[in-house]
Amino acid sequence: MGGLRIMTLKNRVVAACVAVGTISAPLIAEAQSALTERDLAVVRLNIVDLLANEPGLPLPVRQRHEELAEYYGTGGGDLLWLGTGRAGQLVARLGGAESDGLDPDDYPTDQLAALEQAITVADRRGRAIIELHFSAAFLEYAGDMKVGRFLPRKVDPNFFLQGRSIEPLTALEGLAVDEDVDGFFDGWEPQSPYYQDLKSVLLEYRAIAQLGGWPKVPLGDTLKPGMDDPRVGILRARLAVTDGAPQPGLEGADVYDDALAETVRSFQKRHGLEVDAAVGPATIVALNVPVERRIEELKIAMERWRWMPEDLGDDHILVNIAGFELRRWSQGREEERMNVVVGKPYHRTPVFSDQIKYLEFNPYWNVPSSITFNEELPKLQSDPAGRAAAGFEAVQGDQVYDLRSIDWRRYGPGNFPFRIRQRPGDNNALGRVKFMFPNEHNVYLHDTPARSLFGRAERAFSHGCIRLARPLDLADQVLRVGGVEGWNASRVDSVVASRNRTVVNLAKPLPVHITYLTAWVDGGDANFRNDIYNHDEKLLAALDGRALSW
Amino acid sequence: MRGPLMALGMSLVLGTGSAQAGTFEDVQERGRLVCGVSEGLRGFSQQSGELWSGFDVDFCRAVAAAVLGDGDAVDFAPLSAEARFDALEAGEVDLLSRNSTWTGSRDLARGIDFAGVIYYDGQGFLVPALYGMSSVYDLEGARICVVSGTTTQTNASAFFEEQGMEVSFFEFEERAEARAAYEAGVCDTYTGDRSALAAERSLLNEPDGHVILRDAISKEPLGPVTRDDDGAWVELVRWVLFALINAEEARLGTAAVAGDRLAEAVTMGSVLTAAFDLREDWLATVLASTGHYGEIFERNLGSETPLALRRGLNALWTEGGLLYAPPMR
């Protein structure tokens, strides 16, 4: 890797490959004339010859040389652009890249359009180059659409991108049997309903943006039902844009009536706010996020879906960190949703896909070394009896020690021959069950004794693991779809009551997807959440080329 | 650091014309500012007949307007890259406003001070728009034209090596040769500082057919330079630069001071007025002469110019850029 060839061409005029690198202007200005079958056959021969023998092809073609040579050469594939209607269609699609949540400026739309005008020129090699340019641009767009745009790995290790790539030959051959570029892309783009719904809502929000967005509601006292205030009129106008605020009643637009309260509740719900119809600072901030920002969020969510595996699994679990929510799908349908607590911003829960392999009831909590030194050791030194009463014990090899039998002031980082763990029980940090999908991030799903946190609207409190609101319900379902015989809710209850550590392997591992989505669509309604980990901000910067570490 | 008032006091004792401190007094006595600029870099400093124009040239004018009350009271001294710092150290120019990168070795090893950063540049890449590329990471396998004898090729080699990307270089001694080879398709891309690439692009037959990739692979902060034995002078130059940036932030430009916002310019400039004993309306004079930072940028480098540079890093901090000047109060 990384071999650098240096060629020195000081003061020498280099004439080679001149005609290949750029399409000269006279070529483009050439008069139009219909391409005959014979012309096309000659162009095809030129393409094959160029791919076989020309070292000076334009960079985008060279970068896809192998696949293009295979398609046009050994595969004997038809011309895709010359003599077909597709060239104009591709230009139109690239020009409308916004509809795919992509940026038209990232593609050579105008340049291809200019080439398309020149498609009937007489220069056969020039025409061959045109065909290759179109194929290269097509593959670029097909890749961006299906698996996401290129991102430097350095952007954020927490993104943990599982890089996917397209098979260019499949795309070229797929297009060859499909007369229509849009028709091809319809079947090519991510088919997940999550993606498709985002795409539809993006269209709506772009229309809103074209009409000038929505008015800002001034900050001020919390607006509550029954109040009469000029800001209520503005609130009504704001909601009318996105939530269909009802017509004002007899009292007038400035009176906060019941119908408006209903609309506010629905707005609060779809923004993950306290659903109380009281329009305080948090609700006003959400109301005043400009439509352009919402559009960015929709586009970023689409980009994240492109990174996802194409097949999530008929049965699967999907956690959305930014939404503090878990969804369980069974046989291709969403069956259940559950609140979750995720990592606080300095203990970010990573994004990845894996498979749940086993459940562990009444688990020990093995305290990670970071928590041992940062949080447990001071407590052990000041109050070993208190920690022992909370169920903690020390392990060295096979030996288990009572915490009170050790002088903890003698130990510290670098000199710590123990593992600290917490026995199963009511106080156990992992609660009654954990769902394991062994991974390099040490992240799993588990129960928790800290139940009160599930009532909060924003739930980023953990050290990175995912805490479940109703773990035993989920255990029951996971065992069922995991193909484990002989389990039901009452057996789960009795195993939990036994306080004995019990591991149950799934016969059929269950796919689990840990995602970070600040935008999604529920029953046609756009949902937005705060960018708690600032992932969106970094991703936006990276896609705009601003995140290079210098 | 020596304060400006102390410097003024010293010059009273020593008398005017001292070659050591007192550039400010020298300039006032002479009635002209001698400003070192490049020998010709499109958009930054270019000469047409007797008339100089450009981004660097306008900064000279701004300083002259502040010190002398006249943005035209500048004698421009075109300097080559090799000669520029020697000329400054020897006292041949009062100020160097010549696309010079602020680096540790220059700042610490020479008798010069950088007053600040006026343009955040970086090494970039020019590619045919037809390639549809937007990032340097798209350049796998690229043939790269580069002008030899600068750090440009070393920078690029190091970058691609680190990224594990295979590229090859074609070296040329002169910009014109590199440009011609790039235009002829010998290379897929042409690398250099992005501001210079913008100038090169404007000289191609079809500038619109070429784009500068949006990311940079090196830091090249350009700024005005003074001698380092005159603390008062470097502070004055620095605060003229800050004033241009703060004025943009306050949307206080040529039209505003010509209209009803003259008093705001007086208030904004008041601390400097007192410190350097400037005329009360010095900032209004500067803004009338050159406009604020944004106006200087747009006039010389912006979208309506052949260079068509985006603000990018050189946008205000409030608009996603790096321009962040301490407040004038």
Interface residues (C-beta under 8 A of the other chain):
Chain A: M1 G2 G3 L4 R5 I6 M7 T8 L9 K10 N11 V13 V14 A15 A16 C17 V18 A19 V20 G21 T22 I23 A25 G56 P58 L59 P60 R62 Q63 D105 D106 Y107 P108 D110 Q111 L112 L115 H133 A136 A137 E140 F150 P152 D544 G545 R546 L548 W550
Chain B: G122 V127 P128 A129 L130 Y131 G132 M133 S134 S135 Y137 D138 L139 E140 G141 A142 R143 S148 S157 F160 E161 E162 Q163 G164 M165 E166 V167 S168 F169 F170 E171 F172 E173 E177 A180 A181 E183 A184 G185 V186 D188 T189 E206 G209 L213 R214 D215 A216 I217 S218 K219
